[in-house]
Amino acid sequence: ALTEQESYSTAINASHQFNTKISLDMGLSQNFNNIGNGGNPANQLGNLANSKAWSTMEWLNYEFWPRLSAGIGVGGGYTIQDGSPDSINEQYQARVNWRATDKISFQLSGGLEDQQYLSGGASALVTPIYGASIQYQPFEQTKLSLSANRSVSPSYFQSQNTETTSFTAGLNQRLLRQFNLGLNGGYTMTDYTATSNTAVVGRTDDTYSFSASLSHSLTKRGTISASYSYSENSSNVTGSAYSSNQIGVQVGYQF
């Protein structure tokens, strides 16, 4: 059986420069996930749930010198999930952006997310969250990247959250001055946690992914690209494993 999914995301971001050293970044986001029930009990699709989430994050930044800046951030959010307890959360983070040389740059962020449930009896969930990436450009035509991320978000299932840890590596190579080749590979581990005392969890998924794209400039403003992506998911819950192959073509023009 098939399960339909519709996702809608909206974001508003703004920045203000107080002086040459201090700046403020502000952000608001809205994420709606609508899930259709495929009616397949073997795949545990009977408890799928729509969710709506609103969040905000504000960063106060300080530039020590042109290649090094740091910031502290505070945010909050509210989540509604069908058949599940509503929840509120607060985030406390710090981040550093450092361009060590003309070829190497680093971005690091980390902190805690504190999530409280407004019903259901579950204890508050305090989770470490982080993001880290490094970019290396050994040649003008070649860029390499590595990144790691840990986050918390509503699950597709009632009264459950997902704690997601991911690692990705990428290569971007310019070919013959007009073509760009992109290669990306990654691994993601997803743990499901309960948001109420009545939810039974214990599911863990491992996902491996690979994607490749080749783009070409048609004119000064136009591009055409072809892409291929593959992902394979394994789970400790019977009937939840899957694999996916996707091929795409995209044409773009900038006015």
Helices and strands as residue ranges (DSSP letters): E 5-17, E 22-35, G 41-43, E 51-65, E 68-81, E 87-98, E 104-117, E 125-139, E 142-154, E 160-175, E 179-194, E 204-217, E 222-235, E 242-253
